[in-house]
Amino acid sequence: MSDKRLSSWRLAAFSGPAIPIAALGLPIGVYLPQFYAGPMGLGLATVGTIFMLARLWDVVTDPMMGVISDKFPSRWGRRRHWIVLSVPMLVICAWMVFVPTAPVTAGYLLGWMFFLYVGWTMLTISHMAWAAELSGDYNERSRIQGFREAFQLLGVPLVLLIPAIIERIGAENMETARVASMGWFIVLLLPVAVGLNILFVPERKATPQAPISFAAALKPIFRNAPLRRLLAADFLSGFAGAALASMYIYEASYVWGIGSVASFLLLLYFFGGIAFIPMVLKLSYRIGKHRTVVAAGIFNVLFPPVIFLIPEGNVYVASLVLVFLGMNVGTTTTLYRSMMADVADIDEFETGRRRTALFYALLTLTQKLGGAVAVGVVFWTLALIGFVPKQGENTEATLTGLSIVFVATPMICNALVALVMMKFPIGLKEQEELRRKLDERFVEEVELTERPPNLP
């Protein structure tokens, strides 16, 4: 297997679709729940339940898409045709979800969210699997995922600039206008980004696939200990991230007193994530990917209590805190996705099949499950403590409860992540040895297929 280092411009073209992926993902966690609970009139409990059900739908669609993407290649390769097919579905669904005509029903939101997640799954799983297959090198995989994650983080401030500008100019029907503007951003950018990706980045030659029974295919997955650890950590990180996202607007507006610049400050959070990625990658080259995840987890246990020290209305202190909170934004996603490529090597060695998309489907599944459970749990918890999503309607005790939930969630989740990943068994030496064995077997299989039939 050739592991030639990809040029930066090709990696940029490859990573382009990550921008609209992020532009779609952020509003689902930060803006859409509040938009449908408030201006669209569905209420907190209803919206929390719908978003949880929509994400639980991924329990079916993610593994299914992973199997389909691995099993049905085309003359373009294994991944590119699925990415192209996702574009029209996402464009239509994004328009219906982000630019609705009020009033809407719970059935309307639930139905369009279900189809939106199908298209999103088709795009994200195929793109991540393709990223893992671009190289077999331990550190090059981190570089590729770092590029992809940087573009994904770049997509967040780009899409946030639109509602931030709307907030500054004080547009009429502000919540409706900023959600609609993000929808337009996705609808216009997605076809362009996918077009550049398909045009400039070829797929690598696939490893020959040995036949395997369904039972034999499942067995290595269940006994893959590194996979179990990685999925558990991903669930916890997804829970923490979605919980913070769903509470951020409330915390910034009602506790910090900076609601008018909340979107601008969120830009700093994601720019902080982009800025820290090179540092995180260099650290992972020195101490390994899983130890870097552990270090990031410990940081995110110790740092969040600083949030309690933000003076009300102080934009500068809030900005500084958000920059450092952003350190973990790209850390886990970059390293988890790079580590999943290493975990998939174990499965390939045991089964003789390259099932990258299935493994990335499991990774996105646990992240989405964490996010789904988090939104439901957070909104139910806020309802239980009497929180009302309206300015001036909450007591001091209720707002304190909001802050406690906002701070405690990442602390608990990241402590568990550090514990889970502390003894992750795949490092540089283990992965290099595994790749050596896989490459030797690949050469042997190619020689067998090319050998004339009259030779023994």
N, C-alpha and C positions, 0 to 999 in steps of 0.2 A: 504494500500500500504506500503510495507516495504521499508525503506530508509536507509538500512544498509550502512555504509561507506565503499567504495571500497578500497581495498589495493592499494598501490602505484604501485606495479608491474603489477597488472591487468589494472590499468589506463594507464600505460606505453604501455602495449600490445595493449590496445584499441586505444591509440593515435598514434600508429606507422604509419598508412596510412596518417596522416597529414604531414609527412615529404615529401613524393613524391607529395602530393597535393601542398605544398608550392614550391617544386622544379619545378613544372609545372607552377604555377601561376606567379612567379617572372619573368622568362624570357619573358613571354607573355607581361608583362608591361614594362620591362627594355631593353631587348636585341632583341627580335624578330622584333619589329617595325623598329629599326635602321638597323638590319640585312637585312630585306627585302627591306627597302628603299634605302640602300647603295649597298652592295656587290651583292644582287640579282637583283638590277636595276629597282625596281618598282616605286621609287619616293615617296616623303613625302605625297603628297595629296592622291595618290592612296592607300598607306598603311594605312593612317589615316582613310580613308573611309572603307576599308576592315575590319579593326579591330573594327570599330564602328558597322558595319553591323553584324559581327560575334557575337558580344556581344548582339546586339539587338535581335538576334535569340533566346537568352535566355528568351525573353518576352514570347515565345511560350513554350520552352522546360522546363524551371524551374517550372512553375505552373503545367504543364502536368506531370512531373516526381514526383512532390509532391503528386498529386492526385493518381497516379499509385502506388507509394510506400506505401501510406496509405491504399489503397483499396485492394491490392493483396499481402497478406502474403503468406508464404510457410511453409513447415514443419520445416524449420530452424528458423523461426520467421518473423518479419515484415521488417527487414532491410538488413540482411546479404547476402541474395541471390542477391540483387541488387548491392551490393558492389562487389561481385565476378564477376557478369556479366560485370561490367564496365572495368575490367582489360584488357581483350584482345582488346577491342575497343581503350582504351587509349594507349596501347603499340604500336599498328599499327599506330595510328594517330600521336603520338609523334615522331615516327621514320620518317614519311613522312614530318612533319613540321620542325623538328630540323635537319634533315640530307637530305636536298633537293639536287638535282642535277641541277646546273645552266645551262642555264637560266630558270627561272620559269615564269609562266604567272599569271596574277591577278586571273584568274579562279582557278588555282591550289591552290593558297594560300587560297582563299575564301572557296573552297570546303572542303579542309582538316581541316581548322579552324572550320567550321560548325560541322563536325563530332567529332572533338576534344572536342568541348564544350558540345556535347551531352553526351559523356563519362564522362567528368569532372562533369557535372551536376548530373549524375546518382550516382557517387561516393560521392561527397561532400554533397548533400542533404541527402542521406541515412545515411551517417556517422554523420552529425550534428543532425539529428532527433533521431538517436540511442543514442547520447550523452545526449540529453535532457530527454530521457526516462529512463536513468540509475538511476535517483533519482528524488524525488519530493520535496526535501528540498531546501529552498531558498539559503543558503550559500553553500551547497554541490554541487548545480548546478554550481556555480561560480568556485568551486574547479575543477570539471570535465572539464569545458570549459577552465580553466586556464592551466590544463595539456595538453589539446588538442592544445591550442594556443601556449604553450611553445614548443611543438614538431613541430608545424607548423613553428614557428620562427627558430627553430633549423634546419629545412630543408633548410632554406634560406642560412645560412652560409655554410652548407655542400655542396650545389650545387654551391655556389659562389667560393668555394675553387678551383674548377676545372678551371674556366676561369681566376681566379687570378693567379694560377700557370702558366697557359699558357701565361698570360701577362708578368710574371716575366722572363720566359725563352725565350720570344720573338719568339714564334712559327710562321712558315710561314703561310700566310693567317689567321691571328689571329682571325678576327671576325668569319670566317667560323668554325675554329677549336673550339672556345669556345662555340659557339651555339651547335655544334655537340656533344661536350663532355657533355653538360647538358642534351641533349636528351638521350645519353647512360645511364646517371645516373638514369633518370626516368624509362627507359625501364627495367633496371636490378633491381632496388629497389622496384618498385611498387608490383610485385607479392609476394615478400618476406614479405613486411610489411602487406599486406592484409592477407596472409596466417597465420601469427602470431596472427593477430586480430581475425580472425575467429576461430582459434584453442583454444584460451585461454579465450575469453570473451563471455559468454552466454547472450542471450537476456532475459529481464524480462517478466513475464506473462502480456499479454495485457489486458486492461480494456474491458469488453464486450461493443460492439458497437451497439447503438440503431439505428433503421432505421430512415432515414431523407430524405426529398425531396431536390431537387437541389436548389429551391428557398429559402427554409428554411436554407440551408447550407450557401448560399451567404450572407443572411441578417446580421448575427452576425459579419461577416468579415467587412462589410462596416460600421457598427456602433461601431466597436471596437476602441475607441479613443486611448488607449495605443498603439495599433498596428500602427495606423496612425503616431503617434509621433515617434515611433521606426523606422519605415520604412523611414520617412523623414530624420532622423538623419543618418541612414545607407547610404542613397543616398549621402548625403553631405560628409560623411567620405570616401565613395568609390570614389567620385569625387576628393577629395583632395589627397588621396593616389595614385590614378592612374596618376593624373597630375604630382605629384612630381616624380613618377617612370619613366614616359615617358621623363621627362626633366633632370633627374639626370646625365646621362652620358654627356650630352651637357654642363650642368652647371659645373660639376667637371672638364671636359676637357678644355673647352674654357674660362671659367671665373676664376675658382680657380687655373687652371694650374696644376692639379694633375692627368691627365688622365691615366698615366702609373700605378697608384695605386688605380684607382677608385673602382675596385672590392674589393680590400682589405679593403678600408675604408667603403664600404657598409656592410662588415661583422660587423664592429663596430656598425653600425646603428642597425642591427638586434640583435646583442649580447646585446646592450643596452635595446632593447625591451624585451628580455628574462629576463634580470636582474631586470627590474622594475615590472614584473608581480606579484611576491610575495608581493611587497609593495602595488600595486594596489588592490590586493585581500584583504589584511588586512584593507586598507582604506575603501573598499566597505563593509566589515563586520561591520565597525564602523558607517559609515554615509549613507550607502545604495548604491546600484548600480548606480542609476540615478544621484545622487549627485556627485559620483566619476567621471562619464562621464562629468558632467558640469565642475568640477575642471580641468580635463584633457583638455577640450575644451578651457578654459580660458588660461591655460598654453601655448597652441598651438596658441593662438592669440598673446601673449606677446613675445614668444621666437624667432620665425622665423626671425625677423629683424636683429638678431645677425649675420645672414648669410652675410649681407653686410660688416661685420667687418673682414671677413676671408681674410688675406693677400694672394696675389697671390703666389702660390707655397709653401705655409706653410702647410705641411701635419699635423703637430701637432695640430694647431688650428682647422683645418677642422675636424680632428678626434674627438676632444672634442665636437665640435658643433654637429656632427652626433650622438654621444653617447646620448646626451640629446634630440635630435630630435627623437631618437628611443623610448623614454619613451611612446609615444602614440601608437606605433606600435601594442602592444598587448592589450592595454587598451580597446579600443572601440570594437574590435572583440570579446574579451573574455566576456566583460560585455553585449554587445548587444545580443550575443548568449545565455547567461544565462537569460537575461531579456525576450527573446523571448519564452523560456520555461514557464515563468510566464504568459506571454500574452496568450499562448496557453491554459493555465489552464482556463482562462475566457471563451474561446470558447468552451472548453470541458464542462464546467458547463452549458453553455447556450444551447448547441446542443446535449450533451450526447455522442459525438464522439471525439476520440483522433486523431486530424489531424496535428500531429507534423510536418510531412514532408512537408505538404502544407505550413505551416507557415514559416518553414525554407527555402522553395523555394521562398517565398515572400521576405525573408531577403536577400538571395543570389541574387535575382533578382534586388533589389534596389541597392545593392552594385555593381553589374555588370553593371547596367544601368548608375550609376554614373561614373564608370570606362570607359564605352563605350563613353559616352558623353564627358568625360574629354579628352581622347586621340584625339578624333576628333577636339574638340574645341582648345586644345593646339597646335596640329600640324597645324591647319588652322591659328591660331594666329601667330605662328612662321613664317609661310609662308607670312602672311600679313606684318610683321615687317621686312621682307627681310632676315630672318635667313637662312643660308646655312650650312648643316651638314658636313662641311669640315674645317679643321684647316687653319687659316689664310685668310678665305674668308669673314669674317664678320667685320663690322665697330665697333668702340667703342660704338656707340649709339645702335647698334643692340644687342650687348652683354649686355648692361645695360638693355635693354628691356627684354631680356631673364631672367635676374636676378629678375626684378620687377615681372614678371609673376610667377616665381618660388617661390618668397616669399609671394606675395599677395594672391595666391590661397589658401594655408592652413589657412591663417589668416581669410579670409572672410568665408570660409566653417566652421571653428571651432567656430567662433562667432555665426553663425547660429545654429550649433549643441547645444551650450550652451543654447541658447534661447529656442530651441525646447524641450530640455530635462529637463528644470528647473522645470516644473510642471508635470512631469511624475507621474501618480497616484498610481503605485504599489510599495510598500515597503515591508519590512519584515512582519509587522503585517497583512497587506492586503493579502499577499500571503499565510501566514500560515492559516488564516481564510478560504481562498478559498480551500486550500488543505484539510482542515478538512472536509468541506462540500463534496468535491469530494470523500474522503475516506469513509465517511459515506454512500454515495450513492452507491459506489462500493460494500461495504459489503451487503447492502440491495439487490442489483441486483444479487449478487452471491447466497445469501440465497434463492431468488425467483427461480433461475434456478435449484437449488439443492433440492427444496422442492418436496416431493412426489406428484403426480398429484391428489390424493384423498383428499389432505388437502386443506382447503380454503386459 
